[in-house]
Amino acid sequence: MNQGKTIISSGAFAESLALSDSTEAEFSADDAEDMTAEVESRPFTIEAAQHGARVDRALADLVPEFSRNYLRQLLEAGGVTLNGKTVTKPSQSVKAGDAGRVELRATPQSQAFKPEAMALDVVFEDEFLRIINKPAGLVVHPAPGNWSGTLLNGLLASDPSVADLPRAGIVHRLDKDTSGLMVVARKRGVMDALVKLIASREMSRQYVAMAHRPWVGAQERVVEAPLGRDPRNRLRMAVVDLERSPGKSAKTTFKLLQSSEQGCLVHCALDTGRTHQIRVHMGFLGHALVADPTYGGAPAAGMVRQALHAYRLAFDHPMTGEPLVFHAPLPDDLVQGVKNWGLGYNLNLLSR
C-alpha cells in the first residue's frame, strides 16, 4: 500500500460507470387499493371548448378546484370513466358531449404528508433542531413506492409544529439503505440557516464505507469528478463529462482505514453533497460498496444493504454559535461485516 495523498480528477472526460441496472418503484395497483374509502363521485360533460383536448386538461377545466397533477393521479388510478369506460391515459382525447364521472378521493401522494408514530433515535434536541440517527431501511421522503412510513411521517408525528416547514424541516437526506446522522430543523429560520451551512460547506459530514477489493493506491485519495444522471440509465447517477452531459461538480476525500484480501474499510468526507456521491465516487475508484448492486456491489461479509454509515456530523449551531459534534456508532451489521472480513480496525478511533 502506497502512503501519502493522491488527487484524482475526471479530467476532460471520465466515462460513465457501466455497472448493473437498478429499478425504481412506480405507482401501482397496490397503491390505488390503499386509497381512503371516502369517495365523492362527480359527473361531468365535455363541453365544446374542450373538444379534442387531452382528458387531463379537460378535467382541469371542469374541476378547477383540484390541480392537474392530482387529477392525473386519479386517472392513472382508474378513478375516471368516460362514456362508461375507465380512462387511465391522461393523453386520451375527448369529444364534445362525452359524458363521464370522476371519483374524487385521496391519492397516495395526497396522503403522504401525514403524521405516523414511529420510534426515532434522537441523538440531540433543543428548541431549534434535532439530530436523528437514521436506521438502514428507513426512507427519508415520501416517494413512489414509499408514500408512508418515512422519516418525514415520523417527524410530523413527534413534532406537529414542523408541519409548517418545507419537508418537515429535513435539510439533507440519506439513501434508504444508508444509516447514520441527519440534522432536522424545527423552525423556519433555522432551516434556512442550516441550508446555507450546507451550501457554504460549513457542515462536516463524514462516513464509513466497506467496499469490495483490496485498497489500491495512496492511503488518502481525493476524487473530483462531476456527477449527473447516467445517460444510459436515468435511475442512476454517474461520473459525467460536463461538455457532453449535464451535471454538477463533486468532491470526496477518501482515507483508508484498513484493507484485507476481501475488501477495505474507508473513511469518506464530503466536500459537496450530490445524490449518491460516495457510492458513485467509490465505484469510480474501482471499489464498489458492499451490497450496493446499483453501482456494482454485491452482498458480502454478511451485509445485505449497502455498507455505508454517516458516523460523524459537525457544525456550529445556527442560533447559538456553539460548536456541535455528534457521532453515531457503527450499526451491528456493519460491525459484524468488518469482523467477518478480518479488517481489524479499532472502530473506537472513529469517535475522535
C-alpha positions as CSV (number, residue, x, y, z in Angstrom):
1,M,0.0,0.0,0.0
2,N,1.4,3.4,-1.0
3,Q,1.4,6.1,1.6
4,G,0.6,9.8,1.1
5,K,-2.1,11.6,-0.7
6,T,-3.3,11.5,-4.3
7,I,-5.7,13.8,-6.1
8,I,-7.8,12.0,-8.7
9,S,-9.7,14.2,-11.2
10,S,-12.0,13.2,-14.0
11,G,-10.0,15.4,-16.4
12,A,-11.7,16.5,-19.7
13,F,-13.6,13.2,-19.9
14,A,-14.5,10.4,-17.5
15,E,-16.5,7.6,-18.9
16,S,-19.8,6.8,-17.1
17,L,-19.8,3.7,-15.0
18,A,-21.1,0.7,-16.9
19,L,-22.4,-1.3,-14.0
20,S,-25.6,-3.2,-13.1
21,D,-29.0,-1.7,-13.6
22,S,-31.4,-0.7,-10.8
23,T,-35.1,-0.4,-10.6
24,E,-37.4,2.2,-9.2
25,A,-40.9,1.6,-7.9
26,E,-43.8,3.1,-9.9
27,F,-47.3,4.0,-8.9
28,S,-49.1,0.6,-8.8
29,A,-52.5,-1.0,-8.3
30,D,-51.5,-1.8,-4.7
31,D,-51.1,1.9,-4.1
32,A,-54.6,2.5,-5.6
33,E,-56.1,-0.1,-3.3
34,D,-54.6,1.8,-0.3
35,M,-56.6,4.9,-1.0
36,T,-59.2,6.0,1.5
37,A,-62.7,4.6,1.1
38,E,-64.2,8.1,1.2
39,V,-65.0,9.0,-2.4
40,E,-67.0,11.8,-4.0
41,S,-68.3,10.7,-7.4
42,R,-68.8,13.8,-9.6
43,P,-70.4,13.6,-13.1
44,F,-69.2,15.8,-15.9
45,T,-69.9,16.5,-19.6
46,I,-67.3,17.6,-22.1
47,E,-68.1,21.0,-23.5
48,A,-67.4,22.4,-26.9
49,A,-64.4,24.3,-25.6
50,Q,-62.7,21.0,-24.5
51,H,-63.4,19.2,-27.8
52,G,-60.2,17.5,-29.0
53,A,-58.3,18.2,-25.8
54,R,-56.5,15.7,-23.6
55,V,-58.7,14.3,-20.9
56,D,-56.5,15.6,-18.1
57,R,-56.6,19.1,-19.5
58,A,-60.4,18.9,-19.9
59,L,-60.8,17.7,-16.3
60,A,-58.6,20.6,-15.1
61,D,-61.1,23.0,-16.7
62,L,-64.2,21.1,-15.4
63,V,-62.9,20.5,-11.9
64,P,-60.8,23.7,-11.4
65,E,-60.6,23.4,-7.6
66,F,-58.1,20.4,-8.0
67,S,-54.7,20.5,-9.6
68,R,-54.0,18.9,-12.9
69,N,-51.3,16.7,-11.2
70,Y,-53.9,15.5,-8.7
71,L,-56.4,14.7,-11.5
72,R,-53.7,12.9,-13.4
73,Q,-53.1,10.7,-10.4
74,L,-56.8,9.9,-10.3
75,L,-56.7,9.0,-13.9
76,E,-53.8,6.6,-13.5
77,A,-55.5,5.0,-10.5
78,G,-58.7,4.3,-12.5
79,G,-60.8,7.0,-10.9
80,V,-62.2,8.4,-14.2
81,T,-64.7,7.0,-16.6
82,L,-65.7,8.4,-20.0
83,N,-68.8,7.1,-21.7
84,G,-69.0,4.2,-19.3
85,K,-65.4,3.1,-19.8
86,T,-62.5,3.6,-17.4
87,V,-59.8,6.0,-18.7
88,T,-56.3,5.7,-17.4
89,K,-54.2,7.6,-20.0
90,P,-54.1,11.4,-19.4
91,S,-53.3,11.9,-23.1
92,Q,-56.5,10.4,-24.4
93,S,-58.5,13.0,-26.3
94,V,-62.2,13.8,-25.6
95,K,-65.1,15.0,-27.7
96,A,-67.8,17.5,-27.1
97,G,-70.8,15.7,-25.5
98,D,-68.7,12.9,-23.9
99,A,-70.2,12.0,-20.5
100,G,-68.0,11.0,-17.7
101,R,-67.6,10.7,-14.0
102,V,-64.6,11.4,-11.7
103,E,-64.2,9.8,-8.3
104,L,-62.5,12.5,-6.1
105,R,-60.6,10.6,-3.5
106,A,-57.3,10.8,-1.7
107,T,-54.3,9.5,-3.7
108,P,-51.2,8.1,-2.0
109,Q,-49.4,11.3,-2.8
110,S,-52.1,13.5,-1.2
111,Q,-51.9,11.4,2.0
112,A,-48.1,11.2,2.1
113,F,-47.5,14.2,4.3
114,K,-49.4,12.9,7.4
115,P,-48.1,12.0,10.9
116,E,-47.2,8.4,11.6
117,A,-45.9,7.5,15.0
118,M,-42.6,5.7,15.0
119,A,-39.6,5.3,17.3
120,L,-36.9,7.8,16.3
121,D,-33.3,7.7,17.7
122,V,-32.9,11.3,18.7
123,V,-29.2,12.0,19.4
124,F,-29.7,15.7,20.3
125,E,-32.7,18.0,20.6
126,D,-33.3,21.6,21.5
127,E,-36.0,24.1,20.5
128,F,-34.3,24.8,17.2
129,L,-33.2,21.5,15.7
130,R,-32.8,17.7,16.2
131,I,-30.1,15.2,15.3
132,I,-31.5,11.9,14.2
133,N,-29.6,8.6,13.9
134,K,-31.4,7.1,10.9
135,P,-31.5,3.3,10.7
136,A,-30.9,1.5,7.4
137,G,-34.1,0.7,5.6
138,L,-35.9,3.9,6.6
139,V,-36.8,6.2,3.6
140,V,-36.4,9.9,4.3
141,H,-39.0,11.4,2.0
142,P,-42.3,10.0,0.6
143,A,-41.8,8.9,-3.0
144,P,-43.3,6.4,-5.4
145,G,-43.4,3.0,-3.7
146,N,-42.9,4.6,-0.3
147,W,-45.8,7.0,0.3
148,S,-45.9,6.3,4.0
149,G,-43.6,5.0,6.8
150,T,-40.9,7.6,6.1
151,L,-38.8,9.7,8.4
152,L,-40.9,12.7,7.3
153,N,-44.0,11.0,8.6
154,G,-42.3,10.2,11.9
155,L,-41.1,13.8,12.3
156,L,-44.7,15.1,11.8
157,A,-46.0,12.7,14.5
158,S,-43.3,13.6,17.0
159,D,-43.3,17.3,16.5
160,P,-46.6,18.7,14.9
161,S,-45.1,22.2,14.6
162,V,-42.8,21.1,11.7
163,A,-45.9,20.6,9.6
164,D,-45.5,24.3,8.7
165,L,-41.9,23.7,7.4
166,P,-41.0,22.5,3.9
167,R,-40.3,18.8,4.1
168,A,-41.0,18.9,7.8
169,G,-37.6,20.5,8.4
170,I,-35.4,18.0,6.6
171,V,-32.5,19.8,5.0
172,H,-30.5,16.9,3.6
173,R,-31.1,13.2,3.2
174,L,-29.5,9.8,3.4
175,D,-30.4,7.0,1.0
176,K,-32.8,4.4,2.2
177,D,-30.1,1.8,3.0
178,T,-27.6,4.3,4.4
179,S,-27.6,4.6,8.2
180,G,-26.4,7.4,10.4
181,L,-26.7,11.1,11.3
182,M,-29.1,13.7,9.9
183,V,-29.9,17.2,11.2
184,V,-33.5,18.3,11.1
185,A,-34.8,21.9,11.7
186,R,-37.7,22.8,14.0
187,K,-38.1,26.4,12.9
188,R,-38.1,28.0,9.5
189,G,-35.3,30.4,10.3
190,V,-33.2,27.6,11.5
191,M,-34.0,25.5,8.4
192,D,-32.8,28.4,6.1
193,A,-29.6,28.8,8.2
194,L,-28.9,25.0,8.0
195,V,-29.4,25.0,4.2
196,K,-26.8,27.9,4.0
197,L,-24.4,26.0,6.2
198,I,-24.6,23.0,3.8
199,A,-24.3,25.2,0.7
200,S,-21.3,27.0,2.0
201,R,-19.7,23.7,3.1
202,E,-19.5,24.7,6.7
203,M,-21.2,21.4,7.8
204,S,-18.9,18.5,8.1
205,R,-20.4,15.1,7.1
206,Q,-18.2,12.0,7.4
207,Y,-19.0,8.4,6.6
208,V,-17.6,4.9,6.9
209,A,-17.9,2.6,4.0
210,M,-17.0,-1.0,3.4
211,A,-16.1,-1.8,-0.2
212,H,-15.0,-4.6,-2.5
213,R,-11.4,-5.3,-3.5
214,P,-8.2,-4.6,-1.5
215,W,-7.4,-0.9,-1.5
216,V,-5.1,0.3,-4.3
217,G,-3.0,3.4,-4.4
218,A,-2.3,6.1,-1.8
219,Q,-3.8,5.9,1.6
220,E,-5.6,9.2,1.0
221,R,-7.3,9.9,-2.3
222,V,-9.3,12.9,-3.3
223,V,-11.8,12.4,-6.1
224,E,-13.0,15.5,-8.0
225,A,-15.4,14.2,-10.7
226,P,-18.7,15.8,-11.7
227,L,-21.9,13.8,-11.2
228,G,-25.1,13.7,-13.3
229,R,-27.8,11.3,-14.4
230,D,-26.3,8.3,-16.1
231,P,-27.1,8.8,-19.9
232,R,-27.6,5.1,-20.2
233,N,-29.8,4.6,-17.2
234,R,-31.7,7.6,-15.8
235,L,-32.4,5.9,-12.5
236,R,-28.7,6.0,-11.6
237,M,-26.0,8.7,-11.2
238,A,-22.7,8.6,-12.9
239,V,-19.4,10.4,-13.4
240,V,-20.0,12.6,-16.5
241,D,-18.3,14.8,-18.9
242,L,-19.8,18.2,-18.4
243,E,-19.1,19.1,-22.1
244,R,-21.4,16.3,-23.1
245,S,-23.9,15.7,-20.3
246,P,-25.5,17.9,-17.6
247,G,-24.1,17.5,-14.1
248,K,-22.6,19.2,-11.1
249,S,-19.1,19.3,-9.6
250,A,-18.5,16.8,-6.8
251,K,-15.6,16.2,-4.5
252,T,-15.0,13.5,-1.9
253,T,-11.9,12.7,0.2
254,F,-11.3,9.0,1.0
255,K,-8.9,7.7,3.6
256,L,-8.1,4.0,4.0
257,L,-8.8,2.7,7.5
258,Q,-7.9,-1.0,6.8
259,S,-7.6,-3.3,3.9
260,S,-7.7,-7.1,3.6
261,E,-7.8,-9.7,0.8
262,Q,-11.6,-9.4,0.5
263,G,-12.0,-5.6,0.6
264,C,-11.5,-2.4,2.5
265,L,-12.9,-0.1,5.2
266,V,-12.8,3.5,4.1
267,H,-13.4,6.9,5.8
268,C,-15.3,9.3,3.4
269,A,-15.6,13.0,3.8
270,L,-18.0,15.0,1.6
271,D,-16.9,18.4,0.2
272,T,-20.1,18.5,-1.8
273,G,-23.3,16.6,-1.3
274,R,-24.6,15.3,-4.6
275,T,-27.0,12.4,-5.0
276,H,-25.2,9.0,-4.4
277,Q,-21.9,10.9,-4.4
278,I,-19.9,8.4,-2.2
279,R,-21.4,5.4,-3.9
280,V,-20.5,6.7,-7.4
281,H,-17.1,8.0,-6.5
282,M,-16.1,4.7,-4.8
283,G,-17.2,2.9,-7.9
284,F,-15.1,5.3,-9.9
285,L,-12.1,4.2,-7.9
286,G,-12.9,0.6,-8.6
287,H,-14.2,-0.1,-5.0
288,A,-18.0,-0.5,-5.3
289,L,-19.7,-0.6,-1.9
290,V,-20.6,-3.9,-0.5
291,A,-24.2,-4.9,-1.1
292,D,-24.8,-1.9,-3.5
293,P,-25.9,-3.6,-6.7
294,T,-26.9,-0.2,-8.3
295,Y,-23.2,0.7,-8.6
296,G,-21.6,-2.7,-9.0
297,G,-21.5,-4.1,-5.4
298,A,-22.8,-7.4,-4.2
299,P,-23.8,-8.8,-0.8
300,A,-20.8,-10.0,1.2
301,A,-19.4,-10.3,4.7
302,G,-23.0,-10.8,5.9
303,M,-24.0,-7.3,4.6
304,V,-27.3,-7.3,2.7
305,R,-27.7,-3.5,2.5
306,Q,-25.2,-1.0,1.1
307,A,-22.3,-0.7,3.6
308,L,-22.4,3.0,4.2
309,H,-22.9,4.8,7.5
310,A,-22.9,8.5,8.3
311,Y,-21.0,8.4,11.6
312,R,-20.0,12.0,12.3
313,L,-21.8,15.3,11.9
314,A,-20.3,18.7,12.9
315,F,-21.3,22.3,12.6
316,D,-21.8,25.5,14.5
317,H,-25.3,25.8,16.0
318,P,-27.1,28.3,13.6
319,M,-28.7,30.2,16.6
320,T,-26.3,30.0,19.5
321,G,-23.0,29.6,17.5
322,E,-22.0,26.7,19.8
323,P,-19.7,24.1,18.0
324,L,-21.7,20.8,17.8
325,V,-20.1,17.5,17.1
326,F,-22.1,14.2,17.0
327,H,-21.1,10.6,16.5
328,A,-23.2,7.5,15.7
329,P,-21.6,4.2,16.4
330,L,-21.4,1.7,13.6
331,P,-24.6,-0.4,13.5
332,D,-24.3,-4.0,14.3
333,D,-24.5,-5.3,10.8
334,L,-21.5,-3.2,9.7
335,V,-19.5,-4.0,12.8
336,Q,-20.1,-7.7,12.1
337,G,-19.2,-7.2,8.4
338,V,-15.9,-5.7,9.4
339,K,-15.1,-8.6,11.7
340,N,-16.1,-11.1,9.0
341,W,-13.6,-9.7,6.7
342,G,-10.9,-9.5,9.3
343,L,-10.3,-5.8,8.8
344,G,-9.4,-5.4,12.5
345,Y,-9.7,-1.6,12.6
346,N,-10.1,0.0,16.0
347,L,-13.6,1.4,15.5
348,N,-13.3,3.4,18.7
349,L,-10.9,5.7,16.9
350,L,-13.8,7.0,14.7
351,S,-15.2,8.9,17.7
352,R,-12.2,11.2,17.9
